């Protein structure tokens, strides 16, 4: 697997919808988690979080050369984010979908 072959990049999408009153707390937990993940400096890992137009649905897009789950799940800030999210009783529970890159117009995934 090489970084120059975009078809070898592991891509995972996570999506869920929270209650309106939990949006701010979720964002704070995500800020803490992303700061810790950035500090961990995992080579080849990109973790992006988007908020959809309804302002309640979060979409996480994770791209990596290797499986980053061990690093991510070992972070205390991720454990806090995940446990508080599930305890908030999300409107739509988190789901996970693996994806493959078919085409790209830029270097974002290389």
MDTraj code that builds the backbone (N, CA, C; nanometers):
import mdtraj as md
import numpy as np

residues = "UNK UNK UNK UNK UNK UNK UNK UNK UNK UNK UNK UNK UNK UNK UNK UNK UNK UNK UNK UNK UNK UNK UNK UNK UNK UNK UNK UNK UNK UNK UNK UNK UNK UNK UNK UNK UNK UNK UNK UNK UNK UNK UNK UNK UNK UNK UNK UNK UNK UNK UNK UNK UNK UNK UNK UNK UNK UNK UNK UNK UNK UNK UNK UNK UNK UNK UNK UNK UNK UNK UNK UNK UNK UNK UNK UNK UNK UNK UNK UNK UNK UNK UNK UNK UNK UNK UNK UNK UNK UNK UNK UNK UNK UNK UNK UNK UNK UNK UNK UNK UNK UNK UNK UNK UNK UNK UNK UNK UNK UNK".split()
xyz = np.array([
    [0.0860, -0.1176, 0.0000],
    [0.0000, 0.0000, 0.0000],
    [0.0899, 0.1229, 0.0000],
    [0.0665, 0.2131, -0.0923],
    [0.1479, 0.3344, -0.0991],
    [0.0589, 0.4565, -0.0932],
    [0.1167, 0.5645, -0.0440],
    [0.0407, 0.6897, -0.0322],
    [0.0051, 0.7453, -0.1691],
    [0.0795, 0.7090, -0.2740],
    [0.0526, 0.7627, -0.4064],
    [-0.0601, 0.6883, -0.4775],
    [-0.1072, 0.5784, -0.4217],
    [-0.2164, 0.5016, -0.4810],
    [-0.3444, 0.5293, -0.4025],
    [-0.4305, 0.6214, -0.4508],
    [-0.5484, 0.6606, -0.3754],
    [-0.6477, 0.5469, -0.3562],
    [-0.6402, 0.4431, -0.4388],
    [-0.7336, 0.3324, -0.4250],
    [-0.6983, 0.2440, -0.3060],
    [-0.5830, 0.2632, -0.2473],
    [-0.5407, 0.1859, -0.1313],
    [-0.5688, 0.2577, 0.0006],
    [-0.6215, 0.3773, -0.0063],
    [-0.6527, 0.4532, 0.1143],
    [-0.7790, 0.3952, 0.1787],
    [-0.7742, 0.3775, 0.3090],
    [-0.8911, 0.3301, 0.3843],
    [-0.9773, 0.4524, 0.4156],
    [-1.1039, 0.4460, 0.3784],
    [-1.1959, 0.5574, 0.4011],
    [-1.3172, 0.5053, 0.4781],
    [-1.3504, 0.5748, 0.5855],
    [-1.4667, 0.5365, 0.6653],
    [-1.5506, 0.6605, 0.6917],
    [-1.6813, 0.6433, 0.6774],
    [-1.7761, 0.7519, 0.7038],
    [-1.8625, 0.7129, 0.8229],
    [-1.8720, 0.8030, 0.9210],
    [-1.9591, 0.7856, 1.0375],
    [-2.0617, 0.8988, 1.0333],
    [-2.1866, 0.8665, 1.0631],
    [-2.2909, 0.9690, 1.0552],
    [-2.3940, 0.9447, 1.1647],
    [-2.4410, 1.0532, 1.2257],
    [-2.5430, 1.0436, 1.3305],
    [-2.6085, 1.1800, 1.3476],
    [-2.7279, 1.1811, 1.4078],
    [-2.7986, 1.3071, 1.4344],
    [-2.8259, 1.3160, 1.5845],
    [-2.7899, 1.4303, 1.6428],
    [-2.8112, 1.4517, 1.7856],
    [-2.9325, 1.5416, 1.8082],
    [-2.9767, 1.5439, 1.9316],
    [-3.0851, 1.6351, 1.9689],
    [-3.0315, 1.7781, 1.9668],
    [-3.1163, 1.8757, 1.9366],
    [-3.0698, 2.0151, 1.9284],
    [-2.9961, 2.0619, 2.0537],
    [-3.0418, 2.0184, 2.1689],
    [-2.9798, 2.0628, 2.2936],
    [-2.8432, 1.9989, 2.3192],
    [-2.8048, 1.8992, 2.2392],
    [-2.6756, 1.8331, 2.2584],
    [-2.5695, 1.8786, 2.1571],
    [-2.6067, 1.9577, 2.0598],
    [-2.5134, 1.9984, 1.9540],
    [-2.3899, 2.0675, 2.0118],
    [-2.4071, 2.1635, 2.0998],
    [-2.2928, 2.2383, 2.1541],
    [-2.1980, 2.1474, 2.2315],
    [-2.2537, 2.0576, 2.3130],
    [-2.1691, 1.9658, 2.3902],
    [-2.0948, 1.8703, 2.2979],
    [-2.1621, 1.8225, 2.1944],
    [-2.0965, 1.7332, 2.0990],
    [-1.9803, 1.8039, 2.0298],
    [-2.0029, 1.9281, 1.9926],
    [-1.8954, 2.0053, 1.9279],
    [-1.7767, 2.0241, 2.0218],
    [-1.8042, 2.0512, 2.1480],
    [-1.6962, 2.0676, 2.2462],
    [-1.6188, 1.9360, 2.2616],
    [-1.6911, 1.8255, 2.2732],
    [-1.6246, 1.6953, 2.2857],
    [-1.5418, 1.6638, 2.1617],
    [-1.5939, 1.6981, 2.0451],
    [-1.5200, 1.6760, 1.9206],
    [-1.3944, 1.7621, 1.9152],
    [-1.4042, 1.8873, 1.9591],
    [-1.2865, 1.9756, 1.9622],
    [-1.1759, 1.9142, 2.0472],
    [-1.2129, 1.8604, 2.1641],
    [-1.1152, 1.7978, 2.2530],
    [-1.0541, 1.6736, 2.1884],
    [-1.1375, 1.5916, 2.1282],
    [-1.0903, 1.4701, 2.0630],
    [-0.9980, 1.5018, 1.9453],
    [-1.0378, 1.5944, 1.8609],
    [-0.9563, 1.6287, 1.7435],
    [-0.8230, 1.6900, 1.7877],
    [-0.8235, 1.7687, 1.8937],
    [-0.6979, 1.8250, 1.9449],
    [-0.6042, 1.7133, 1.9911],
    [-0.6584, 1.6143, 2.0608],
    [-0.5765, 1.5019, 2.1076],
    [-0.5282, 1.4173, 1.9903],
    [-0.6136, 1.3970, 1.8916],
    [-0.5746, 1.3184, 1.7746],
    [-0.4661, 1.3910, 1.6952],
    [-0.4788, 1.5212, 1.6833],
    [-0.3770, 1.6009, 1.6142],
    [-0.2438, 1.5909, 1.6884],
    [-0.2486, 1.5982, 1.8209],
    [-0.1265, 1.5876, 1.9016],
    [-0.0617, 1.4499, 1.8881],
    [-0.1439, 1.3465, 1.8635],
    [-0.0905, 1.2110, 1.8472],
    [-0.0110, 1.1981, 1.7177],
    [-0.0361, 1.2875, 1.6232],
    [0.0398, 1.2955, 1.4986],
    [0.0543, 1.1605, 1.4283],
    [-0.0599, 1.1046, 1.3886],
    [-0.0609, 0.9742, 1.3217],
    [-0.0336, 0.9946, 1.1730],
    [0.0769, 0.9399, 1.1217],
    [0.1095, 0.9576, 0.9791],
    [0.0000, 0.8995, 0.8886],
    [-0.0353, 0.9749, 0.7853],
    [-0.1316, 0.9275, 0.6861],
    [-0.2763, 0.9298, 0.7297],
    [-0.3057, 0.9910, 0.8447],
    [-0.4428, 0.9935, 0.8956],
    [-0.5031, 1.1328, 0.8795],
    [-0.6235, 1.1380, 0.8241],
    [-0.7013, 1.2607, 0.8177],
    [-0.8379, 1.2312, 0.8777],
    [-0.8795, 1.3099, 0.9755],
    [-1.0084, 1.2914, 1.0414],
    [-1.0820, 1.4237, 1.0312],
    [-1.1872, 1.4252, 0.9515],
    [-1.2646, 1.5481, 0.9301],
    [-1.4055, 1.5284, 0.9834],
    [-1.4599, 1.6326, 1.0433],
    [-1.5967, 1.6279, 1.0947],
    [-1.6745, 1.7414, 1.0313],
    [-1.7915, 1.7083, 0.9782],
    [-1.8788, 1.8053, 0.9122],
    [-2.0117, 1.8113, 0.9857],
    [-2.0749, 1.9273, 0.9813],
    [-2.2097, 1.9447, 1.0331],
    [-2.3005, 1.9730, 0.9146],
    [-2.4027, 1.8905, 0.8996],
    [-2.4928, 1.9053, 0.7851],
    [-2.5858, 2.0254, 0.8032],
    [-2.6578, 2.0591, 0.6978],
    [-2.7425, 2.1788, 0.6953],
    [-2.8483, 2.1819, 0.8047],
    [-2.8916, 2.0652, 0.8510],
    [-2.9931, 2.0633, 0.9565],
    [-2.9359, 2.1054, 1.0921],
    [-2.8032, 2.1238, 1.0992],
    [-2.7304, 2.1688, 1.2185],
    [-2.7383, 2.0695, 1.3341],
    [-2.7787, 1.9448, 1.3056],
    [-2.7853, 1.8404, 1.4077],
    [-2.7153, 1.7122, 1.3631],
    [-2.6918, 1.6980, 1.2332],
    [-2.6333, 1.5751, 1.1806],
    [-2.4842, 1.5946, 1.1582],
    [-2.4070, 1.5083, 1.2233],
    [-2.2619, 1.5116, 1.2121],
    [-2.2155, 1.3996, 1.1204],
    [-2.1183, 1.4315, 1.0372],
    [-2.0595, 1.3344, 0.9469],
    [-1.9082, 1.3373, 0.9686],
    [-1.8519, 1.2227, 1.0013],
    [-1.7079, 1.2100, 1.0211],
    [-1.6532, 1.1364, 0.9001],
    [-1.5486, 1.1888, 0.8411],
    [-1.4831, 1.1252, 0.7272],
    [-1.3380, 1.0993, 0.7665],
    [-1.3041, 0.9723, 0.7741],
    [-1.1715, 0.9314, 0.8179],
    [-1.0992, 0.8671, 0.6998],
    [-0.9834, 0.9201, 0.6669],
    [-0.9010, 0.8592, 0.5622],
    [-0.7664, 0.8260, 0.6238],
    [-0.7162, 0.7079, 0.5888],
    [-0.5894, 0.6650, 0.6465],
    [-0.5233, 0.5598, 0.5590],
    [-0.3936, 0.5497, 0.5745],
    [-0.3187, 0.4477, 0.5034],
    [-0.3284, 0.3143, 0.5761],
    [-0.3403, 0.3180, 0.7064],
    [-0.3519, 0.1984, 0.7894],
    [-0.4750, 0.2124, 0.8774],
    [-0.5139, 0.1059, 0.9430],
    [-0.6295, 0.1091, 1.0324],
    [-0.5961, 0.1941, 1.1556],
    [-0.6631, 0.3092, 1.1722],
    [-0.6306, 0.3988, 1.2840],
    [-0.7104, 0.3701, 1.4109],
    [-0.7945, 0.2665, 1.4106],
    [-0.8878, 0.2479, 1.5218],
    [-0.8183, 0.2295, 1.6564],
    [-0.7038, 0.1607, 1.6615],
    [-0.6353, 0.1408, 1.7896],
    [-0.5900, 0.2736, 1.8488],
    [-0.5374, 0.3613, 1.7653],
    [-0.4926, 0.4925, 1.8138],
    [-0.6123, 0.5748, 1.8589],
    [-0.7157, 0.5792, 1.7758],
    [-0.8335, 0.6614, 1.8055],
    [-0.9015, 0.6151, 1.9340],
    [-0.9294, 0.4854, 1.9437],
    [-1.0051, 0.4354, 2.0594],
    [-0.9250, 0.4364, 2.1889],
    [-0.7932, 0.4543, 2.1810],
    [-0.7121, 0.4612, 2.3029],
    [-0.7110, 0.6013, 2.3645],
    [-0.7566, 0.7001, 2.2911],
    [-0.7555, 0.8379, 2.3413],
    [-0.8680, 0.8599, 2.4431],
    [-0.8352, 0.9080, 2.5639],
    [-0.9403, 0.9363, 2.6626],
    [-1.0471, 1.0331, 2.6095],
    [-1.0065, 1.1292, 2.5286],
    [-1.1030, 1.2255, 2.4746],
    [-1.1991, 1.1582, 2.3763],
    [-1.1550, 1.0548, 2.3060],
    [-1.2461, 0.9811, 2.2178],
    [-1.3450, 0.9015, 2.3023],
    [-1.2947, 0.8376, 2.4071],
    [-1.3831, 0.7592, 2.4948],
    [-1.4914, 0.8485, 2.5546],
    [-1.4522, 0.9705, 2.5958],
    [-1.5490, 1.0663, 2.6502],
    [-1.6492, 1.1065, 2.5424],
    [-1.5995, 1.1433, 2.4241],
    [-1.6882, 1.1811, 2.3130],
    [-1.7891, 1.0701, 2.2855],
    [-1.7396, 0.9476, 2.2704],
    [-1.8254, 0.8355, 2.2341],
    [-1.9276, 0.8037, 2.3434],
    [-1.8840, 0.7976, 2.4686],
    [-1.9771, 0.7618, 2.5767],
    [-2.0835, 0.8687, 2.5974],
    [-2.0442, 0.9964, 2.5895],
    [-2.1428, 1.1030, 2.6074],
    [-2.2384, 1.1107, 2.4889],
    [-2.1887, 1.0844, 2.3699],
    [-2.2770, 1.0824, 2.2528],
    [-2.3841, 0.9752, 2.2695],
    [-2.3428, 0.8543, 2.3041],
    [-2.4396, 0.7454, 2.3191],
    [-2.5354, 0.7712, 2.4346],
    [-2.4855, 0.8321, 2.5434],
    [-2.5709, 0.8642, 2.6578],
    [-2.6718, 0.9747, 2.6260],
    [-2.6434, 1.0553, 2.5235],
    [-2.7346, 1.1654, 2.4871],
    [-2.8585, 1.1166, 2.4136],
    [-2.8648, 0.9874, 2.3848],
    [-2.9769, 0.9282, 2.3114],
    [-2.9964, 0.9976, 2.1761],
    [-2.9005, 0.9785, 2.0838],
    [-2.9077, 1.0466, 1.9539],
    [-3.0376, 1.0171, 1.8794],
    [-3.0825, 1.1150, 1.8032],
    [-3.2030, 1.1000, 1.7212],
    [-3.1799, 0.9882, 1.6189],
    [-3.0629, 0.9887, 1.5558],
    [-3.0210, 0.8809, 1.4656],
    [-2.8894, 0.8278, 1.5205],
    [-2.8881, 0.6999, 1.5546],
    [-2.7691, 0.6372, 1.6121],
    [-2.6540, 0.6397, 1.5124],
    [-2.5306, 0.6435, 1.5623],
    [-2.4141, 0.6441, 1.4729],
    [-2.4083, 0.5189, 1.3859],
    [-2.3756, 0.5390, 1.2596],
    [-2.3510, 0.4263, 1.1708],
    [-2.2128, 0.4437, 1.1094],
    [-2.1622, 0.3367, 1.0537],
    [-2.0281, 0.3384, 0.9953],
    [-2.0337, 0.2673, 0.8609],
    [-1.9720, 0.3295, 0.7603],
    [-1.9673, 0.2713, 0.6261],
    [-1.8256, 0.2840, 0.5734],
    [-1.7693, 0.1738, 0.5280],
    [-1.6394, 0.1774, 0.4619],
    [-1.6597, 0.2162, 0.3171],
    [-1.5685, 0.2915, 0.2624],
    [-1.5821, 0.3383, 0.1247],
    [-1.4506, 0.3195, 0.0508],
    [-1.4590, 0.3226, -0.0821],
    [-1.3412, 0.3180, -0.1681],
    [-1.3405, 0.4420, -0.2558],
    [-1.2227, 0.4994, -0.2734],
    [-1.2085, 0.6153, -0.3601],
    [-1.2076, 0.5694, -0.5052],
    [-1.2947, 0.6288, -0.5845],
    [-1.3040, 0.5936, -0.7264],
    [-1.2348, 0.6979, -0.8116],
    [-1.2514, 0.8258, -0.7768],
    [-1.1908, 0.9337, -0.8547],
    [-1.1752, 1.0563, -0.7658],
    [-1.0812, 1.1426, -0.7992],
    [-1.0604, 1.2658, -0.7241],
    [-1.0039, 1.3727, -0.8174],
    [-1.0369, 1.4984, -0.7869],
    [-0.9855, 1.6073, -0.8693],
    [-0.8671, 1.6772, -0.8034],
    [-0.8344, 1.6373, -0.6819],
    [-0.7248, 1.7037, -0.6121],
    [-0.6351, 1.6059, -0.5400],
    [-0.5481, 1.6604, -0.4581],
    [-0.4535, 1.5782, -0.3843],
    [-0.4995, 1.5470, -0.2426],
    [-0.6245, 1.5725, -0.2111],
    [-0.6743, 1.5553, -0.0755],
    [-0.6545, 1.4157, -0.0201],
    [-0.6592, 1.3154, -0.1032],
    [-0.6546, 1.1777, -0.0550],
    [-0.5305, 1.1048, -0.1026],
    [-0.4273, 1.1772, -0.1381],
    [-0.3058, 1.1126, -0.1858],
    [-0.1968, 1.1266, -0.0841],
])
top = md.Topology()
chain = top.add_chain()
for i, resn in enumerate(residues, 1):
    res = top.add_residue(resn, chain, resSeq=i)
    for name in ("N", "CA", "C"):
        top.add_atom(name, md.element.get_by_symbol(name[0]), res)
traj = md.Trajectory(xyz[None], top)
